[in-house]
Amino acid sequence: MATGAEILQLLSVWRGAICESVRRDGPDLSARQMAILLTVYLSPPPHTVRGLSADLKISKPAVTRALDTMGRLELIRRRRDQADRRSVLVQRTVKGTVFLSEFAELVADAQKQDQP
């Protein structure tokens, strides 16, 4: 378990990255949207609404609303599963990859600035 000082340092890094993110001109994602996006990009596909709902322990309608927003921003794409036409697959996009790459750089920069 992290010590109090470690917790404060981690939160400071996260705060730095979030603050820089909202100052930029890109999308301002909610914590739920960011959790879904990171899950899609960091865990192996395939991804479905049902699977994301189960992984994150949130409702399917909440996942769907987040995916609607991220779809409009072109951070993810939804495609009908050809093997099971009832299912919709959630897929990565180039724009989503770039967004997360840039966000990772913000976290790295925030971590550098937070170190003594």
C-alpha positions, -999 to +999 in steps of 0.1 A: +000+000+000+012+035-009+023+059+019+007+092+024+035+110+006+033+086-024-004+091-026+000+129-026+027+126-053+005+104-075-024+127-071-003+157-079+010+141-111-026+132-121-038+167-113-010+182-134-019+160-164-056+168-161-051+205-157-029+206-188-054+185-207-083+209-200-062+238-211-057+223-245-081+225-274-089+188-275-118+168-260-125+171-223-135+136-214-152+126-182-136+100-159-161+074-171-153+081-208-115+080-201-119+047-182-138+032-211-113+046-237-083+033-217-099-001-214-105-003-252-069+008-259-051-011-232-068-045-231-070-069-261-100-068-283-128-076-290-147-051-270-185-049-267-209-028-246-217-059-225-180-066-220-170-031-211-200-029-187-189-061-170-152-051-169-159-016-154-189-027-133-211+001-147-244-001-165-247-009-202-267+024-208-238+044-191-213+027-215-235+034-245-238+071-236-200+074-232-195+055-265-220+079-283-199+109-272-166+093-280-179+081-314-189+117-323-153+127-313-140+099-335-120+084-306-137+050-311-157+034-338-186+009-335-190-019-360-216-047-362-200-081-354-201-101-386-200-134-366-229-123-343-251-097-359-267-089-326-234-077-312-216-044-318-178-042-315-161-012-301-129-005-321-099+018-318-093+047-342-063+067-353-077+098-337-082+079-304-046+066-305-032+101-311-054+114-282-041+088-257-005+092-269-007+129-263-024+123-229+004+099-220+029+127-228+010+150-205+012+125-177+050+120-183+056+158-183+035+162-151+056+135-135+088+152-145+076+185-131+065+170-099+098+153-091+122+172-068 
